[in-house]
Structure formats: C-alpha cells, structure tokens
Amino acid sequence: MYDLLKGLRVVEGSAFVAAPTCGLYLAQMGAEVIRFDNIGGGPDFRRWPLSAGGDSLYWEGLNKGKKSVAIDLASPGGRELAQRLAASPGEDGGLFVTNFPVDGFLSYEALRKLREDLICVRVMGWADGSQGMDYTINSALGLPLMTGPVDDDRPVNHVLAAWDLLTGAYCAFALVSALMARMKGKGGREIRAPLSDIGAATMANLGFTAETLLSGHQRPRMGNDIYGAFGRDLTTRDGQKLMLLAITPKQWSKALEALGIAAAVNEVEAELGVSFAADEGLRFTHRQRLYPLFERAFALRDAAELTPAFDAGGVTWGAYQTLEAALEDPRLFKDNPLFQDIRHPSGLSYPAPGAMATIPQDIRGAVRPAPRLGQHTDEVLAEVLHLSSGEIARLHDAKIVAGPEGR
Amino acid sequence: MYDLLKGLRVVEGSAFVAAPTCGLYLAQMGAEVIRFDNIGGGPDFRRWPLSAGGDSLYWEGLNKGKKSVAIDLASPGGRELAQRLAASPGEDGGLFVTNFPVDGFLSYEALRKLREDLICVRVMGWADGSQGMDYTINSALGLPLMTGPVDDDRPVNHVLAAWDLLTGAYCAFALVSALMARMKGKGGREIRAPLSDIGAATMANLGFTAETLLSGHQRPRMGNDIYGAFGRDLTTRDGQKLMLLAITPKQWSKALEALGIAAAVNEVEAELGVSFAADEGLRFTHRQRLYPLFERAFALRDAAELTPAFDAGGVTWGAYQTLEAALEDPRLFKDNPLFQDIRHPSGLSYPAPGAMATIPQDIRGAVRPAPRLGQHTDEVLAEVLHLSSGEIARLHDAKIVAGPEGR
C-alpha cells in the first residue's frame, strides 16, 4: 500500500464488486477503510469462486486491507450503529461508500442528521432506484449483441464485470473529489453513481451513441476485428492465436515490416488507389483484402519465431493465453512487484496485489490481507464511536454486534 | 458539469481512451483540463466512428469540456512548450495526465526539473514500457478464452475497452489522491498506471487468479451463465431474450414467484436434498436441472406480459436490446437528465452526457462540447505560460503552435 490518503477514514456498507472495489482502491492508497456487514456476512460473503474449505476467494480479494465490523443490520440498535459509523467523526471522517438503497435506513437524509458535512457515495443499479446489476445493465446497452463471432447471432455477455469495475474506480475518484471540495469549504454531499448512468454516459463518451443516432443503426457484430482500424486474431503455423493491431501509422508499418508483407500491401494500395499508412479507417474498410496477406504470413511461421520478431520490431501484439499461462507470465504475475505472497483469512497463502498503480519514488508497502468478518468490531466501536468496553459487551450480549467467527 | 474540482488546472498530453477519459472525468467535475496535441491532431484524431463529414465522434466524445492546444511536438521549441504546460504553475496546477512514453521528452525526470512538486499520472501499456493496448492486454489475461458460447472455442474479444476505461477512472482517482497528499505537504510524484498491472491486479481482486492457482485450471467457458449463482439469457414465447439473475436469496425467491415455478423448484430441491435459496452456489452447480423449469416458464409468455410482472415483482432482469432500442429507453438515454442536446465541433448537434454521477443537492451545469483542435492555443499560452502576444505570434510564424483549423 501507499500512503497518499493516510489519515482518511472511510466507512463502507457494501456488497459485490463496485462499492467494495471503491473501498479497496482507497485502502490501498492509505485510507483507513472500515467495512460493515451483517453478522454472518452480507449477500456477497459466499460468492464464488470458493476455496476448497468454502471461503470466498472473491470476498477476500475485494476486501484486502480493510477493517471489518459485523452488525445485525435488521435490528434497530444495529441500524443505529451502522448510521453512526457511516457518519463517523473527525476532519477526515464522514466519508461513506455504499450500495444500500437510496431510501432506506442509510439514506443520505437520515445520515445527514448525524453529520451535516457527510460525503456519501452511493452505487446504484438503475438511476431510478430499481434493481440492476452489471449483467442486466450491460444487456440493455446493446453490447452483447455486438460481441462475438459474425457467424453467430446469440448475445454474448462479458465475463469481466466491466461496469461494476468502472463504477468502483469512478466512485473512488468522486469521493476524493468531494472531500477536496469539503476541505475548501463547500460542505458535504451525496454522489449517486448508478451503473445505468455510468453505462449510458460511457457509450456516449466513446461515440457509440452518436454513431447510432446519426447513422440510424448500431455497429454490427464483427467478431474480433477492431473497429475502424486494423486488428484481429491471427493464427500461427503451429496453431497459436495472436492478437495483432495497428491503429497508428507506426504500428502499421512495424507490423508489415515484421511480417515481410510491405510489398504485397503496396500492390493492394496501388490497385485501390489508397494509402493504408495515412488512414487507419481504410485498413478497416478494405480489411477483407488485407486479411489474406496477414493470414498467409502467419501461416508460414510458428509463434516461437514470430513473437520475438514482433517484440524486436516494436509490433503491437498479444498472445491469447489461458489464465494458467498468464500466471506464469513474468510481466503479468510471476515477477510482478505488485504481487506479494500473503496469508488470507481463508488460511491459504497465495500472491495478491497491492495498489494497481506504481509510484516509483515511494516505497510499496506490504500488501494487507482482507480481515476476517467482524475482526475489528470491538476496536472500531471503541476508537471510532468511543464506546466503553461495557457498552460493547452489552452490544455483544444483545447480539447486535459480533466479533470474528460470529462471537 | 459540477464544480467539486473548480480551480484545479490539469494538463493532458494523451491519445485514445484511458488518459482522455481521466481528463474527461476531471473536467466534468470542474477542473480546467487543457489537452495538447500535435498540430493536425494526435493518433486518435481520426479514430472511428466518424461523422458523415469525416470528424471523429470518438474524439469529440472523449474530450468534452476540455481546452485544446495544438503544438508541433516534433520540434524542440514545441517540446519545450509541452513540457512547460505539463509543469503548469499555480497551487492547483502542476497536474499532468499522459500516455506519452515513460522515457521520452515528457519523462517525469525532465518535467520535475521545471516543477519540483509536479504530479504526473502516466498511462502505460505494459509496465516495462513496451507496447500494449487494451485488446492485447486482454488477450494475455485469458478472458477471451472464457468468453462466448460453450459450443465454440474461438477466443472472443470484448467490444468495450474495459481496461482502458478502468484505467482512466483509476487515474483520475490517483491524480486527486496525489494532489491531496501534496496539499498535506507530501510533495509531488509520478504515478504509473500500466494497463497490464490494472488487468493483473483486477483479475486477482475478483478471485480469478486465486481460483486458478488453487485449482490448477482456469474457469471454463460457460456462455452467458453467471458463475457461481443463477443467471443467464432466457427466451420468451415471442423470441425475445432477457437476462435474468438471482444471486441473493431475495432475488431468487422473487424470480421463482414471478414465474410461478416455486413448487417445481421445491420438487427438485426435495429430490436433491438441497436448498437453493440458502446457497447461491447450489443453483449454479445444479443449473442444468433448473434451466428447463425457467425455459418452460419463459416459453409460456410473451415479453410484454413477462417484463411488467418482473418489474412489479422486483425481479432482477434486463432486456437484450440493440443500441437503437436503448436510445429510445427513457431510463438510459431518452429522458436521462445526464444528457443535453449540444452542438459539437463536428458542427452536428446530438445529446451528450455530463458527469456520470449525480449530486442531487448540486446544480448539474451545462454539458460542454469538445473544443476544436487548437481552439485555445493562444488563450492558454497567454494565461498559463504568460507569453506575450508578440511571443505567441512568433510561435505561430515558426509553425510551432497552431490555432483552430491549423492556423
């Protein structure tokens, strides 16, 4: 972890991916992040993948470096505690990240009564408050109909919950931005980040919506072809698939050079009266003329011959590899300094990453594991809410809070 | 736009998606964002989709609300100007977002000589500085081999540049976090955000890597089935595909109720001796037993009958709709207050979004269009670098800078 945000206290009442990644990013930049959950775990506490012992590898991946408080969120006393935590005191407190319903006991209106300058960042499904998750928002945006092989018309869902992830990072940005405004005397506020709006805005930011509005139809499904430039998967003589792309003139010339097909491409250019180097769009328009040249060049060589030549020639390419192979890839996982071998709450040890960015001049501190559920209940109640040990004991007796292992 | 970041001056030397979205998010929260490009445009200036007139809808989507400066970045004089802009003066200046090479004329070392407390956020491909773009990083991470129909083994690329988008939002978060540290006396720093590290860390955060390390194999391709719970696409009597999912017990019971299949599911539970409500993973393990019940229930009803029942019953579902249809969807685009109909540099008017989040208590200001290339060259040179009109004229004469339309 880094310490850019040291001193900040963020409380997270969350589940699934978006809000927990927001908290994760904040924690790995040095904020104290306190996640509260129902006693026994929230709706994501048993989310797959699981370890052989039944612990969620997902949960322990998404909650690294946080503190955990377990509260009975169905009880009035537990709800009051959660509200007080959300509105935690201190100059750099009063920062709450959540995906709880907009109009429930953790509504902004309810929390603001406890702290006037509260900052609340709320992940939502649909902007109107109705149920929506990454997959259902994604299906509504048209992308699964644009994804997958051209010879198949079935919708293809993404496997990576891209909207959740984008929302989580955007919420971390929004929270620190709101804190900066508060530091400048602008008070607190609620920031609502519905997946539906993040999705709609992104489709517009990338030009998808303007294209469809102006042309009257959405981009057709085109397999692995990169839209508007040159790029797709190609197969080597020994049957390996590589992703090759050329958007800039330099990427284009380097690819042709490494494959030895510059002359053949020149012939096509002469015949069509175009310059592919000068206009990436022409490479796309005439891609069916270009593909055979690339396919033939790939079919002449094994991957072991081609890929070093690509690297030496500065070609933009990537192997299609399995995650098993990726784990052996020194650049991704095996020798990646982001990763440290640590022991997780499941009891298992395996490599896990700290902050996703690198600050060359700062020391990359230890990667901290996720907490056990309820591990910090007593500590947080004492330090944040200033409860006495007697009060904390009474909360345990009343089963309003629990420590590790539900005790 | 909102004004949380009002007063910040961010300079962006960038292209494509990641760094420009970082600047976009900052601009839409109130920062002054100055993007510099080569005279005539950077490598993304003609990126598809294009308007009928040849303007990039992509470029004008990703650069909304920014100022534009056009500089000859191949000339020594132009490079010096770019460096001085990157290290812009002022308490809330010295904030630079870029995807220029780590060791080029915009290296941190070069810029730091101009401003000791510079904050530089640098998007990279691979962490070692080699060429990598969203599609080639994605292929290396294993996801395209996990995506798509089970009866097909071809890799399937994502259509949404998810790694670029996540990186852009994370960079916005990192920049504001670094500024907060600088405000607290911790000086400036470079933050490097390689797509390869963002990808590797995310695969770990979500549990993908631990699962593969511990089980020895990666998650198999499973079409549109949601991993570890219940969810997939289902087809109504009239042939419409809907995404239905149930991760929580509540989502599960509501889906069964709305479809009228609770009793049939009970029978399967009795036969197998399991409770699907209590354990989402069992719904996944036994999904081939459950799917026929859902398929039959869907086949009995048209979408027009089913979807209002789903909404009334609080079911988590989404239509697979085209982007054309999505544009008519009031919740996504048609009546979405994020969007305003504005005139863009292409000369075209169409709806475009402001900030992706909503702050109910603040006024959502006007959505600002992208600049024309070079539109703010003179203004920025005068106001940020304090050049005289004579100096600016000489830069134009020497073709080191250009205004709109390259003049």
Interface residues (C-beta under 8 A of the other chain):
Chain A: D3 L4 L5 G7 F16 V17 T21 L24 Y25 M29 P43 D44 R46 R47 W48 P49 L50 S51 A52 S56 L57 Y58 E60 G61 L62 K64 Y108 G125 W126 A127 D128 S130 Q131 G132 M133 Y135 T136 I137 N138 S139 A140 L141 G142 L143 P144 L145 M146 T147 G148 P149 D152 R154 P155 V156 N157 H158 V159 L160 A161 A162 L165 L166 A169 Y170 C171 A172 F173 A174 V176 S177 A178 L179 M180 A181 M183 K184 K186 R189 E190 I191 R192 A193 P194 S196 D197 I198 G199 A200 A201 T202 M203 A204 N205 L206 G207 F208 T209 A210 E211 T212 L213 L214 G216 H217 Q218 R219 G223 N224 I226 Y227 G228 A229 G231 D233 K241 L242 M243 L245 I247 T248 Q251 D279 E280 G281 F284 D311 G314 V315 T316 W317 G318 A319 Y320 Q321 T322 L323 E324 A325 A326 L327 D329 R331 L332 F333 N336 L338 F339 H344 L348 Y350 P351 A352 P353 A355 M356 A357 T358 I359 P360 Q361 D362
Chain B: D3 L4 L5 G7 F16 V17 T21 L24 Y25 M29 P43 D44 R46 R47 W48 P49 L50 S51 A52 S56 L57 Y58 E60 G61 L62 K64 Y108 W126 A127 D128 S130 Q131 G132 M133 Y135 T136 I137 N138 S139 A140 L141 G142 L143 P144 L145 M146 T147 G148 P149 D152 R154 P155 V156 N157 H158 V159 L160 A161 A162 L165 L166 A169 Y170 C171 A172 F173 A174 V176 S177 A178 L179 M180 A181 M183 K184 K186 R189 E190 I191 R192 A193 P194 S196 D197 I198 G199 A200 A201 T202 M203 A204 N205 L206 G207 F208 T209 A210 E211 T212 L213 L214 G216 H217 Q218 R219 G223 N224 I226 Y227 G228 A229 G231 D233 K241 L242 M243 L245 I247 T248 P249 Q251 D279 E280 G281 F284 D311 G314 V315 T316 W317 G318 A319 Y320 Q321 T322 L323 E324 A325 A326 L327 D329 R331 L332 F333 N336 L338 F339 H344 L348 Y350 P351 A352 P353 A355 M356 A357 T358 I359 P360 Q361 D362
